[in-house]
């Protein structure tokens, strides 16, 4: 583990929660865009309007995919850092200094 700045897990959990909230907004936007596109098709609107809604839906799908990749990377980084901290904590508790300053490993 590097000697760089440390961020509390509470702050990280809060940021991850915010990202997941964004995901729900994207899903809601996709639902609305889908409904509008269906309404346009049912009312026989201009094909250009339908194509524009298709572009909007594709943009929502792209945002959703990118956010999912970002969240996954974020969670993997958190898990790796947590594992490193647990490992370091376990190593530090396994080392005892004896009275003659020699080390014993358990």
Backbone bond lengths (Angstrom), bond angles and torsions (degrees), N, CA, C in turn:
res aa  C-N    CA-C-N  psi(-1)  N-CA   C-N-CA  omega(-1)  CA-C   N-CA-C  phi
1 X - - - 1.445 - - 1.512 108.22 -
2 X 1.324 116.54 135.95 1.456 120.46 -176.96 1.519 111.12 -76.61
3 X 1.315 115.23 165.46 1.451 120.91 179.52 1.517 112.48 -88.80
4 X 1.335 117.08 16.31 1.461 122.14 -178.47 1.516 112.00 -71.57
5 X 1.318 115.75 -177.62 1.462 120.27 -178.64 1.525 111.16 -63.74
6 X 1.324 114.89 149.15 1.459 120.54 179.69 1.516 108.49 -112.67
7 X 1.322 115.46 140.65 1.458 121.87 178.81 1.519 107.30 -114.09
8 X 1.312 116.26 139.08 1.461 118.88 -179.18 1.519 110.26 -69.78
9 X 1.323 115.25 150.33 1.449 120.02 178.80 1.524 110.98 -66.71
10 X 1.337 118.70 -25.81 1.468 120.79 176.49 1.523 111.18 -63.22
11 X 1.326 116.89 -42.94 1.466 120.81 178.88 1.521 110.32 -65.87
12 X 1.316 116.72 -39.37 1.461 120.95 179.24 1.523 110.55 -66.63
13 X 1.327 116.90 -43.88 1.466 120.40 178.38 1.525 110.86 -61.81
14 X 1.311 116.92 -38.05 1.465 121.25 178.52 1.526 110.61 -64.81
15 X 1.320 116.84 -43.35 1.469 120.82 179.29 1.528 110.37 -64.95
16 X 1.320 116.70 -41.50 1.465 120.39 178.84 1.529 110.86 -64.41
17 X 1.305 116.79 -39.42 1.462 121.65 176.93 1.534 110.52 -62.01
18 X 1.304 116.96 -40.48 1.465 120.91 178.09 1.527 110.92 -64.15
19 X 1.320 116.39 -40.16 1.466 119.60 177.55 1.526 110.98 -62.37
20 X 1.319 116.27 -40.61 1.460 119.93 -179.86 1.524 111.24 -69.12
21 X 1.343 117.66 -30.84 1.467 120.73 173.46 1.523 110.14 -64.37
22 X 1.319 116.48 -40.80 1.473 120.29 177.11 1.523 110.15 -59.66
23 X 1.308 115.92 -37.44 1.458 120.49 179.60 1.533 110.43 -61.28
24 X 1.328 117.34 -39.89 1.462 119.49 178.98 1.532 110.98 -67.91
25 X 1.340 117.28 -33.60 1.467 120.10 176.52 1.530 111.08 -66.32
26 X 1.308 116.04 -40.21 1.462 120.49 177.65 1.532 109.73 -62.88
27 X 1.325 116.62 -44.27 1.466 120.07 179.21 1.525 111.16 -62.04
28 X 1.327 117.29 -40.94 1.467 120.72 177.58 1.525 110.77 -63.51
29 X 1.317 116.53 -42.28 1.463 120.95 178.07 1.517 111.74 -62.04
30 X 1.324 115.72 -40.49 1.465 119.94 178.28 1.521 110.55 -64.81
31 X 1.321 117.32 -40.66 1.471 120.60 177.88 1.531 111.06 -61.15
32 X 1.332 116.59 -44.16 1.463 120.85 179.59 1.534 109.99 -64.58
33 X 1.329 117.03 -45.92 1.468 120.68 179.99 1.525 111.27 -61.28
34 X 1.321 116.83 -39.03 1.462 121.05 178.43 1.526 110.61 -64.21
35 X 1.326 115.97 -44.77 1.465 119.89 179.80 1.521 111.42 -63.65
36 X 1.327 117.16 -41.73 1.466 120.84 178.35 1.527 109.98 -63.72
37 X 1.328 116.96 -42.66 1.468 120.48 179.27 1.528 110.71 -61.51
38 X 1.328 116.72 -42.54 1.468 119.69 178.15 1.529 110.93 -63.87
39 X 1.318 116.49 -41.34 1.466 120.32 177.71 1.526 111.03 -61.67
40 X 1.328 116.34 -40.32 1.465 119.97 178.85 1.530 111.28 -63.45
41 X 1.321 116.19 -42.29 1.464 120.40 179.56 1.529 110.34 -65.82
42 X 1.339 116.71 -44.26 1.465 120.71 -178.21 1.528 112.26 -65.46
43 X 1.315 117.09 -31.13 1.463 119.74 -178.24 1.530 111.85 -94.09
44 X 1.322 116.42 10.38 1.470 122.74 176.46 1.528 112.59 54.42
45 X 1.321 115.56 44.34 1.469 120.16 179.27 1.522 110.43 -73.54
46 X 1.308 112.66 175.09 1.459 121.53 -179.73 1.530 110.43 -56.98
47 X 1.313 115.78 138.81 1.469 120.48 -179.13 1.527 111.59 -61.68
48 X 1.327 116.53 -30.64 1.471 119.98 178.56 1.530 110.77 -63.25
49 X 1.344 116.86 -40.22 1.466 120.72 177.49 1.530 110.66 -62.31
50 X 1.314 115.64 -42.20 1.473 120.56 179.48 1.525 110.01 -64.81
51 X 1.329 116.94 -43.05 1.473 120.67 178.69 1.531 111.16 -63.48
52 X 1.330 116.85 -37.64 1.466 119.91 177.78 1.528 111.08 -64.48
53 X 1.330 116.28 -40.24 1.470 119.41 177.86 1.523 110.67 -66.70
54 X 1.326 116.60 -35.05 1.467 119.93 176.43 1.529 110.24 -62.36
55 X 1.320 116.41 -40.53 1.471 120.75 177.27 1.526 110.85 -62.65
56 X 1.331 115.86 -41.08 1.476 119.98 178.01 1.521 109.90 -61.91
57 X 1.335 116.90 -44.70 1.468 120.69 179.93 1.530 111.19 -62.90
58 X 1.325 116.54 -40.47 1.471 119.98 177.73 1.521 111.21 -64.47
59 X 1.326 116.07 -36.73 1.469 120.38 178.18 1.533 110.60 -65.69
60 X 1.338 116.80 -41.73 1.469 120.13 175.83 1.530 110.65 -62.41
61 X 1.324 117.09 -42.02 1.468 120.60 179.10 1.529 110.36 -62.42
62 X 1.323 116.41 -40.22 1.471 120.69 178.38 1.530 110.80 -64.09
63 X 1.349 116.35 -45.33 1.472 119.82 178.78 1.525 110.71 -61.34
64 X 1.331 116.62 -42.05 1.462 121.04 179.94 1.526 110.96 -62.13
65 X 1.325 116.45 -45.84 1.476 121.30 179.86 1.526 110.61 -61.82
66 X 1.339 116.92 -46.67 1.466 120.65 -179.20 1.527 111.37 -64.28
67 X 1.327 116.36 -41.73 1.464 119.49 179.05 1.518 111.00 -65.10
68 X 1.336 117.30 -39.82 1.467 120.48 177.18 1.525 111.67 -60.84
69 X 1.347 116.52 -42.03 1.470 120.04 177.34 1.528 110.70 -63.63
70 X 1.318 116.70 -42.11 1.467 121.70 -179.50 1.531 110.65 -64.53
71 X 1.334 116.75 -44.92 1.471 120.55 179.10 1.519 110.11 -62.48
72 X 1.328 117.32 -43.13 1.470 120.93 179.71 1.531 110.47 -61.60
73 X 1.328 116.83 -45.16 1.463 120.31 178.64 1.524 110.95 -63.36
74 X 1.312 116.18 -41.15 1.461 122.41 178.50 1.528 110.09 -59.91
75 X 1.349 116.36 -48.33 1.469 120.73 -179.32 1.525 111.89 -65.19
76 X 1.332 117.21 -39.17 1.463 120.41 178.05 1.524 111.02 -64.22
77 X 1.321 116.88 -39.84 1.467 121.23 178.23 1.524 110.47 -64.73
78 X 1.333 116.10 -43.82 1.465 120.66 178.49 1.526 110.19 -60.53
79 X 1.334 116.08 -47.14 1.465 120.21 -179.03 1.520 111.57 -62.28
80 X 1.331 117.15 -40.97 1.458 120.59 179.12 1.527 110.64 -64.44
81 X 1.331 117.26 -45.37 1.460 121.21 179.72 1.524 110.53 -63.32
82 X 1.333 116.13 -41.14 1.463 120.36 179.34 1.527 110.45 -62.97
83 X 1.335 116.92 -44.06 1.467 120.79 178.76 1.526 110.96 -61.37
84 X 1.347 116.09 -40.90 1.467 119.68 178.80 1.523 110.83 -64.07
85 X 1.333 117.47 -41.58 1.459 120.53 179.68 1.525 111.05 -65.44
86 X 1.339 116.82 -41.11 1.469 120.48 178.56 1.517 109.87 -64.22
87 X 1.337 117.01 -42.72 1.466 121.00 179.59 1.527 110.81 -62.50
88 X 1.326 117.00 -45.39 1.462 120.55 178.83 1.524 111.32 -63.13
89 X 1.333 116.43 -39.51 1.463 120.28 178.48 1.530 110.47 -64.38
90 X 1.322 116.68 -42.83 1.460 120.32 179.27 1.525 111.10 -64.36
91 X 1.334 116.63 -40.96 1.460 119.91 178.96 1.524 111.23 -64.37
92 X 1.326 116.38 -40.58 1.458 118.91 -177.88 1.526 111.80 -69.43
93 X 1.330 117.66 -29.53 1.457 119.46 179.01 1.522 112.12 -82.03
94 X 1.350 117.21 -13.35 1.452 120.09 -179.66 1.522 112.61 -88.55
95 X 1.287 117.11 -12.57 1.462 120.55 -177.64 1.530 109.35 -96.71
96 X 1.302 115.97 124.64 1.471 120.94 176.73 1.517 108.90 -118.41
97 X 1.302 115.09 138.00 1.454 119.94 175.70 1.531 107.81 -94.15
98 X 1.312 116.20 124.51 1.448 120.31 178.63 1.526 109.74 -87.47
99 X 1.286 117.12 172.69 1.455 120.96 -175.83 1.529 112.80 -63.28
100 X 1.335 118.50 -26.38 1.460 119.09 179.64 1.533 111.79 -95.05
101 X 1.346 117.86 16.83 1.459 126.01 174.46 1.530 112.85 68.97
102 X 1.327 117.98 14.36 1.463 118.31 173.58 1.527 108.35 -87.38
103 X 1.301 117.04 160.01 1.455 121.43 -177.60 1.528 110.62 -102.57
104 X 1.284 115.39 141.02 1.459 121.02 173.02 1.523 107.93 -119.60
105 X 1.301 117.05 133.81 1.448 121.42 176.80 1.512 108.44 -107.76
106 X 1.298 116.85 134.41 1.475 121.72 178.13 1.486 110.06 -101.37
